Every structure is written in C-alpha cells, then in structure tokens.
Amino acid sequence: MRLGLSLGYQTAWSTPADHLALAQEADRLGYSVVWAAEAYGSDSPSMLAWIAGQTGRIDVGSAVMQIPARTPAATAMTAATIDALSDGRFRLGLGVSGPQVSEGWHGVRFAKPLARTREYVDIVRLAVTRQEVAYDGDHYTLPLPDGPGKALRLGFRPPREDIPIYLAAVGPRNLELAGEIADGWLAVFYAPEYAEDQLAAVRAGRAKAGKELAGFDVVPSVPVVVGDDVAACAELVRWYAALYVGGMGSRQQNFYNQLATRMGYGDAAREVQDLYLAKRQRDAAAAVPLEFVDRTSLLGPKERIAERMREYAAAGVTTLSVTLFVADRDSGVQTLRTCAEALDLAGVGE
C-alpha cells in the first residue's frame, strides 16, 4: 500500500502556499501522489500544474475534474498538457459531481450520469492516444453532423498515451462502471469493515472487461487526526461527515447519505440529514456516530493509526490518500511525517 495526499480545494482557511508546502513535504517523504479537488471554487488542474512545476517525483492527480465542467476534448487537452509539464506524473480523476453543482453551477443536466461518463471516458482516451476523434453516442456526437467540423486529433504528443483514469464512485452501479472502464477508484467514507460489498461491484466491472482486480488502484480519501484521545480527534471530522451525509445534495438525492445507510447507519444518516437541512449544523455534527467517524478515518496516536493502516491494506486499499484535519501548515507537515512513520510501523508499505 502506498500513501497519497488529498489536498481538497482552496477554502477560507487554506492558501495555495499551504497546499504547495504540504505537497512538497509529501514529495520529500516518498508519497506516491497528491490530489487536488474542485467544486465551485478553485479548480483542480490549475493547482496541479502549479504543484507539478515545483515537485520532482510525486504524481499529481485530479480528484476530481468535473465531467459537466468541460467537454471531453478539453479534458483530454488538459490531461495531456499537465502530463507533459510533469514529465508523465499526471493521473486523471473524473466525476459527475452532483445535481446541484452540475445543473446549478455548470448548467448541465445530471440525467443518465453513468452513460455520460462512459462516453466521456471513451472520447478522452481517443484524444489522448492521438486518434482522430470521431464519436457517435447518445450524449456526445463528434464532429457535429451537417456542419463544417471535421474529426481532429490532438496536436502534440504527450509523454504517454495511457494516462491513468480514475472514477469517483459511491453507488454500486458506478463502482461497477469504474471497474470496467477505469484504472482506479477514488473512494470516500471507505471503511475496511464494509469494503467487501463495494469491491465486489468493482470486481464485477473488471470481469466485464476481462480483467481481475489486480492492477486496479483503490484510492480512498481518509481523514487523519493525530492525538492521544480518539474521541477528541473525531470531533474535528464530525463537521465534514455531517456536511456530506446531511447536506451534500437534496433529501431525495444524496449519494453519501445513501452510502452511510448501506453501511448500516440508516437511522443516524436520516437524523443527520434532517438536522442539517433544518440549518442545525452543530446538532447534525453531534449526531454523526463516533463509530462511523472512527471506521472511516485514521484517528489517535501513531501506533493506532498504524494498526488501522494494516486493516485498510487488508481491505484492498492500494493507495491510502490522507486528508489532513489540522490547524496550520506546520501541523500538516508533522501529520504527513507521522503517517509515513505509521506506514513503516504497519509494515504494509511498498
């Protein structure tokens, strides 16, 4: 199992300089990849290109680039460009986002996300491999018929024609799609105790493509808080869990709430959502079960984190990407070092 760093996106309490410093420390410590995210603020490719130019070995990955935000050809251009800038260190993580962002921010209908994702990945691969991009799908038609357009090919040679593609997936059908068409899975709220059902869906997708799970990168983003008191550490993660389980999406369509329900926390998930949508965020955070936070995070002293890393490795994780819940840059650097030491202690690193 390898370590990765999930930076998320820029917030009111972070700066690009903070993220760069953490990425450079992760690079120095031998982490395999640093991921940047986007929602409706900072974008991931700009951050990754900037980090790639100021690091030497660590891969840079989008977790994710939003499918509704760009045409497939534009995403292929960006992926090929960052791969060239980084000398072959780019990983392309894609996701459909959610209905509120897709339709409210990008003006793109959210309907049929799996079919759109399949076609999108097809076109990205055509472009990156420098084939003529001609495609006749239900959602994308290139070139447009009865017009002046013609099938084009990418205008330069990127370092690789096989830039790895990852899908952010939560539901069973999306997990199966990731196994079938992608090189890796970007997971959230991954608990070793409940991973087998998710991995079964990925395996089903791999089987459709005539492949096995071996070689497929399972990449959960896992909150980490180092400290002696596990319950106190969990308090820092409760707000994040409440946001996703309670407020990320509508009452009828919240993929993270549905995931928590599948994991056996249905009653708590409903309570968290009710409180969050009633604008009682503090109460919603308090209603997140400690067990849920603990099972989906790395909490406590280094030795306990090492033991949990063994459990993640045994549950199929190949790249464990840590999300730092820290007060400042110095604390983040120290947490990165502690995680690297914990991986050594766990004895499951590559």
C-alpha positions as CSV (number, residue, x, y, z in Angstrom):
1,M,0.0,0.0,0.0
2,R,1.2,3.5,-0.9
3,L,0.4,6.8,0.7
4,G,-1.2,9.8,-1.1
5,L,-2.2,13.3,0.0
6,S,-5.6,14.7,-0.7
7,L,-5.5,18.5,-0.6
8,G,-9.1,19.2,-1.4
9,Y,-9.8,22.6,-2.7
10,Q,-9.0,26.1,-1.6
11,T,-11.0,27.3,1.4
12,A,-11.2,30.4,3.6
13,W,-8.7,28.7,6.0
14,S,-6.1,27.5,3.4
15,T,-3.8,29.1,0.8
16,P,-2.1,27.9,-2.3
17,A,1.2,28.3,-0.4
18,D,0.0,26.0,2.3
19,H,-1.0,23.4,-0.3
20,L,2.3,23.7,-2.1
21,A,4.3,23.3,1.1
22,L,2.3,20.1,2.0
23,A,2.7,18.7,-1.5
24,Q,6.5,19.3,-1.4
25,E,6.8,17.6,2.0
26,A,4.8,14.7,0.7
27,D,7.2,14.5,-2.2
28,R,10.2,14.5,0.1
29,L,8.6,11.8,2.2
30,G,8.0,9.5,-0.7
31,Y,4.2,9.8,-1.0
32,S,3.1,8.5,-4.4
33,V,0.5,11.1,-5.4
34,V,-1.0,14.4,-4.4
35,W,-4.7,15.0,-5.3
36,A,-6.5,18.4,-5.8
37,A,-10.3,18.8,-5.9
38,E,-12.8,21.2,-7.3
39,A,-16.4,22.1,-6.6
40,Y,-17.4,25.6,-7.4
41,G,-14.4,27.5,-6.3
42,S,-10.7,26.7,-7.1
43,D,-10.2,24.3,-10.0
44,S,-8.0,21.3,-9.8
45,P,-5.9,21.4,-13.0
46,S,-4.5,24.9,-12.2
47,M,-3.4,23.8,-8.8
48,L,-1.9,20.6,-10.1
49,A,0.0,22.3,-12.9
50,W,1.5,24.7,-10.3
51,I,2.4,21.9,-7.9
52,A,3.9,19.8,-10.7
53,G,6.3,22.5,-11.6
54,Q,7.6,22.7,-8.0
55,T,7.9,19.0,-7.2
56,G,10.1,16.3,-8.5
57,R,8.8,12.8,-8.1
58,I,5.3,12.7,-6.7
59,D,2.4,12.2,-9.1
60,V,-0.3,14.9,-9.4
61,G,-3.9,13.8,-9.7
62,S,-7.3,15.4,-10.1
63,A,-9.8,14.2,-7.5
64,V,-11.7,15.2,-9.4
65,M,-12.1,17.1,-12.7
66,Q,-15.8,17.6,-13.0
67,I,-17.3,16.0,-16.1
68,P,-20.0,18.6,-16.5
69,A,-17.4,21.4,-16.4
70,R,-15.6,20.6,-19.6
71,T,-16.0,18.9,-22.9
72,P,-14.2,15.6,-23.1
73,A,-11.8,17.0,-25.7
74,A,-11.0,19.9,-23.3
75,T,-10.3,17.5,-20.5
76,A,-8.0,15.4,-22.8
77,M,-6.1,18.6,-23.7
78,T,-5.7,19.5,-20.1
79,A,-4.6,16.0,-19.1
80,A,-2.1,15.7,-21.9
81,T,-0.7,19.1,-21.1
82,I,-0.2,18.5,-17.4
83,D,1.3,15.1,-18.1
84,A,3.8,16.8,-20.4
85,L,4.5,19.6,-17.9
86,S,5.1,17.0,-15.1
87,D,7.1,14.5,-17.3
88,G,4.5,11.8,-17.1
89,R,3.2,12.3,-13.5
90,F,-0.4,13.1,-14.1
91,R,-3.5,11.0,-13.0
92,L,-6.9,12.0,-14.4
93,G,-9.6,11.6,-11.8
94,L,-13.1,12.2,-13.1
95,G,-16.6,12.6,-11.5
96,V,-20.0,13.7,-12.5
97,S,-20.3,15.9,-9.3
98,G,-23.9,16.1,-8.1
99,P,-27.2,17.5,-9.4
100,Q,-26.9,20.8,-7.5
101,V,-23.5,21.7,-8.9
102,S,-23.9,20.1,-12.3
103,E,-27.2,21.9,-13.0
104,G,-26.8,25.0,-10.8
105,W,-23.2,25.9,-11.5
106,H,-22.4,24.4,-14.9
107,G,-25.9,24.3,-16.4
108,V,-25.6,20.7,-17.4
109,R,-28.4,18.2,-16.9
110,F,-27.5,15.5,-14.4
111,A,-29.6,12.8,-16.1
112,K,-28.0,9.5,-17.0
113,P,-24.7,10.1,-15.3
114,L,-23.3,6.6,-15.9
115,A,-23.9,6.6,-19.7
116,R,-22.5,10.1,-20.0
117,T,-19.4,9.0,-18.0
118,R,-18.8,6.0,-20.3
119,E,-19.0,8.1,-23.4
120,Y,-16.8,10.9,-21.9
121,V,-14.0,8.4,-21.0
122,D,-14.2,6.9,-24.5
123,I,-13.6,10.3,-26.1
124,V,-10.9,11.3,-23.6
125,R,-9.0,8.1,-24.4
126,L,-9.4,8.6,-28.2
127,A,-7.9,12.1,-27.9
128,V,-5.1,11.3,-25.5
129,T,-4.0,8.4,-27.8
130,R,-3.9,10.8,-30.7
131,Q,-6.6,9.1,-32.7
132,E,-9.0,11.0,-34.8
133,V,-11.8,12.0,-32.5
134,A,-15.0,10.8,-34.2
135,Y,-17.8,9.6,-31.9
136,D,-21.4,8.8,-32.4
137,G,-23.0,8.4,-28.9
138,D,-26.3,9.2,-27.2
139,H,-24.7,12.1,-25.4
140,Y,-21.8,13.2,-27.5
141,T,-21.5,13.4,-31.3
142,L,-18.2,14.5,-32.8
143,P,-17.9,16.1,-35.2
144,L,-21.3,17.6,-35.2
145,P,-23.3,16.5,-38.3
146,D,-24.3,18.7,-41.2
147,G,-21.7,21.4,-40.3
148,P,-18.1,22.5,-41.1
149,G,-16.5,20.4,-38.3
150,K,-14.2,17.5,-39.0
151,A,-12.6,14.8,-36.9
152,L,-9.3,16.1,-35.4
153,R,-6.5,14.6,-33.5
154,L,-4.5,16.0,-30.5
155,G,-2.0,18.4,-31.9
156,F,1.1,17.3,-29.9
157,R,2.5,14.1,-28.5
158,P,2.1,13.8,-24.7
159,P,4.7,11.7,-22.8
160,R,2.2,8.8,-22.5
161,E,-0.8,7.6,-24.4
162,D,-2.0,5.7,-21.3
163,I,-2.6,8.4,-18.8
164,P,-4.3,6.6,-15.9
165,I,-8.0,7.4,-15.5
166,Y,-9.8,7.2,-12.1
167,L,-13.5,7.5,-11.4
168,A,-15.0,8.9,-8.2
169,A,-17.8,6.4,-7.4
170,V,-20.1,5.8,-4.5
171,G,-23.1,3.7,-5.6
172,P,-22.9,0.0,-6.8
173,R,-23.6,0.7,-10.5
174,N,-21.0,3.5,-10.6
175,L,-18.5,1.2,-8.8
176,E,-19.1,-1.5,-11.4
177,L,-18.5,1.1,-14.2
178,A,-15.2,2.2,-12.5
179,G,-14.0,-1.4,-12.5
180,E,-15.0,-1.8,-16.1
181,I,-13.6,1.3,-17.8
182,A,-11.1,3.0,-15.4
183,D,-7.7,2.3,-13.9
184,G,-8.6,3.2,-10.4
185,W,-11.4,4.2,-8.0
186,L,-11.5,7.4,-5.9
187,A,-13.4,6.4,-2.8
188,V,-14.9,8.4,0.1
189,F,-16.0,7.1,3.6
190,Y,-14.2,3.9,2.9
191,A,-14.4,1.6,5.9
192,P,-12.4,-1.7,5.9
193,E,-15.3,-3.4,7.8
194,Y,-17.7,-2.6,4.9
195,A,-15.4,-2.7,1.9
196,E,-16.2,-6.1,0.6
197,D,-19.6,-5.2,-1.0
198,Q,-18.0,-2.2,-2.7
199,L,-15.1,-4.3,-4.0
200,A,-17.5,-6.9,-5.2
201,A,-19.1,-4.3,-7.5
202,V,-15.7,-3.3,-8.8
203,R,-14.7,-6.9,-9.4
204,A,-17.9,-7.4,-11.4
205,G,-16.9,-4.4,-13.6
206,R,-13.4,-5.8,-14.0
207,A,-14.8,-9.2,-15.1
208,K,-16.9,-7.5,-17.8
209,A,-13.7,-6.1,-19.2
210,G,-12.0,-9.4,-18.9
211,K,-9.7,-8.2,-16.1
212,E,-9.0,-9.0,-12.5
213,L,-8.8,-6.6,-9.5
214,A,-5.0,-6.9,-9.5
215,G,-3.5,-3.8,-11.0
216,F,-6.6,-1.6,-10.2
217,D,-5.8,1.2,-7.9
218,V,-8.2,1.5,-4.9
219,V,-7.8,5.0,-3.5
220,P,-9.9,6.1,-0.6
221,S,-9.5,9.7,0.8
222,V,-9.3,9.2,4.5
223,P,-9.4,11.9,7.2
224,V,-6.5,11.8,9.6
225,V,-6.2,13.4,13.1
226,V,-3.2,12.5,15.3
227,G,-3.7,12.7,19.1
228,D,-4.0,10.7,22.2
229,D,-7.7,11.0,22.6
230,V,-9.6,9.2,19.8
231,A,-13.0,10.8,20.7
232,A,-11.4,14.3,20.7
233,C,-9.7,13.6,17.3
234,A,-13.1,12.5,15.9
235,E,-14.7,15.8,16.8
236,L,-12.6,17.5,14.1
237,V,-14.0,15.2,11.5
238,R,-17.7,15.3,12.6
239,W,-18.4,18.6,10.7
240,Y,-17.0,17.1,7.5
241,A,-19.1,13.9,7.8
242,A,-22.2,15.9,8.6
243,L,-21.8,18.1,5.6
244,Y,-21.6,15.2,3.2
245,V,-24.1,12.8,4.9
246,G,-26.5,15.7,5.7
247,G,-26.1,18.5,3.3
248,M,-24.3,17.3,0.1
249,G,-27.3,17.0,-2.2
250,S,-31.0,17.1,-1.7
251,R,-33.1,15.0,0.7
252,Q,-34.1,12.8,-2.3
253,Q,-30.6,12.5,-3.9
254,N,-27.6,12.4,-1.5
255,F,-25.2,9.7,-2.5
256,Y,-23.2,9.9,0.7
257,N,-26.3,9.6,2.9
258,Q,-27.3,6.5,0.8
259,L,-23.8,5.1,1.4
260,A,-24.0,5.6,5.1
261,T,-27.3,3.8,5.1
262,R,-25.8,0.9,3.1
263,M,-23.1,0.7,5.8
264,G,-25.7,0.2,8.5
265,Y,-26.1,3.8,9.8
266,G,-29.5,4.5,8.2
267,D,-31.2,5.9,11.3
268,A,-28.2,8.2,12.1
269,A,-28.0,9.2,8.5
270,R,-31.6,10.3,8.4
271,E,-31.2,12.3,11.7
272,V,-28.0,14.0,10.4
273,Q,-29.8,15.0,7.2
274,D,-32.9,16.2,9.0
275,L,-30.8,18.4,11.3
276,Y,-28.5,19.7,8.6
277,L,-31.3,20.6,6.2
278,A,-33.0,22.4,9.1
279,K,-29.8,24.5,9.3
280,R,-28.9,23.0,12.6
281,Q,-25.4,22.1,11.5
282,R,-23.9,21.9,15.0
283,D,-26.6,19.4,16.1
284,A,-26.1,17.5,12.8
285,A,-22.4,17.1,13.5
286,A,-23.1,15.9,17.0
287,A,-25.5,13.3,15.6
288,V,-22.8,11.6,13.5
289,P,-21.9,8.4,15.3
290,L,-18.4,8.2,16.7
291,E,-18.2,4.7,15.3
292,F,-18.9,5.9,11.8
293,V,-16.2,8.6,12.0
294,D,-13.7,6.2,13.5
295,R,-14.3,3.5,10.9
296,T,-13.8,5.9,8.0
297,S,-10.8,7.9,9.4
298,L,-7.4,7.5,10.9
299,L,-7.6,8.7,14.5
300,G,-5.4,8.6,17.5
301,P,-1.7,8.0,18.2
302,K,0.7,6.8,15.6
303,E,0.5,3.2,16.8
304,R,-3.3,3.1,16.4
305,I,-3.0,4.7,13.0
306,A,-0.5,2.0,12.0
307,E,-2.9,-0.7,13.1
308,R,-5.7,0.9,11.1
309,M,-3.4,1.1,8.1
310,R,-3.0,-2.7,8.2
311,E,-6.7,-3.0,8.2
312,Y,-7.0,-0.7,5.1
313,A,-4.3,-2.7,3.3
314,A,-6.1,-6.0,4.1
315,A,-9.3,-4.5,2.8
316,G,-8.0,-3.9,-0.7
317,V,-6.6,-0.4,-0.5
318,T,-3.6,0.2,-2.7
319,T,-3.2,3.9,-2.3
320,L,-4.3,5.4,1.0
321,S,-4.7,9.2,0.5
322,V,-4.8,11.1,3.7
323,T,-6.9,14.3,4.2
324,L,-5.3,16.4,6.9
325,F,-7.6,17.9,9.6
326,V,-5.1,20.3,11.1
327,A,-4.9,23.8,12.3
328,D,-2.0,25.1,10.3
329,R,0.7,24.2,7.8
330,D,3.3,23.1,10.5
331,S,0.7,20.7,12.0
332,G,0.0,19.4,8.5
333,V,3.7,18.8,7.8
334,Q,4.0,16.9,11.1
335,T,0.9,14.8,10.4
336,L,2.4,13.8,7.0
337,R,5.5,12.7,8.8
338,T,3.5,10.7,11.4
339,C,1.6,9.0,8.6
340,A,4.8,8.0,6.9
341,E,6.2,6.6,10.1
342,A,2.9,4.8,10.8
343,L,3.1,3.1,7.4
344,D,6.6,1.9,8.2
345,L,5.4,0.7,11.5
346,A,2.5,-1.1,9.9
347,G,4.8,-3.0,7.6
348,V,2.4,-2.8,4.6
349,G,4.1,-0.2,2.5
350,E,5.6,-0.8,-0.9
